[in-house]
Amino acid sequence: MKITDDCISCSACIDECPSSAIYNAGSEHELNGSTFAPLSEDHPYVVGELCDDCKSCTEVCPVDSIVAE
């Protein structure tokens, strides 16, 4: 899943994600015990390695800014 530039940063997807794969803009993310730089400074982002493609995030996005990669 990928969050496009149409995102309004409401964070609904972050709260909905059962895999904790979505992070706030500018937030570091953790993967396999290592910390990584943010993938986006502009809007929330999905860490692909953590995402299980359940699409829960797409159901709550008010602007349909989350798409399959």
C-alpha positions, 0 to 999 in steps of 0.5 A, spaced: 500 500 500 502 507 498 499 513 501 499 518 495 500 526 495 492 527 496 493 525 503 490 530 508 494 527 514 488 526 518 491 519 521 485 515 520 489 510 517 494 510 522 489 508 528 486 503 523 492 499 521 492 492 525 499 491 523 502 498 525 505 499 518 503 506 518 507 512 521 506 519 521 510 524 517 517 525 519 517 519 524 522 514 524 520 507 523 522 500 526 523 494 522 527 488 525 530 491 531 533 497 527 530 504 526 530 507 520 529 515 517 522 517 515 519 515 508 515 521 508 516 528 511 509 530 508 504 525 510 503 519 513 507 513 510 506 505 509 512 501 511 511 495 505 515 490 509 510 491 515 504 491 511 499 485 510 495 488 505 489 487 509 486 494 506 483 496 512 486 503 511 483 504 505 476 503 508 477 509 513 481 514 508 476 520 507 480 522 501 481 515 498 489 517 498 491 510 499 492 505 493 495 498 492 503 499 489 
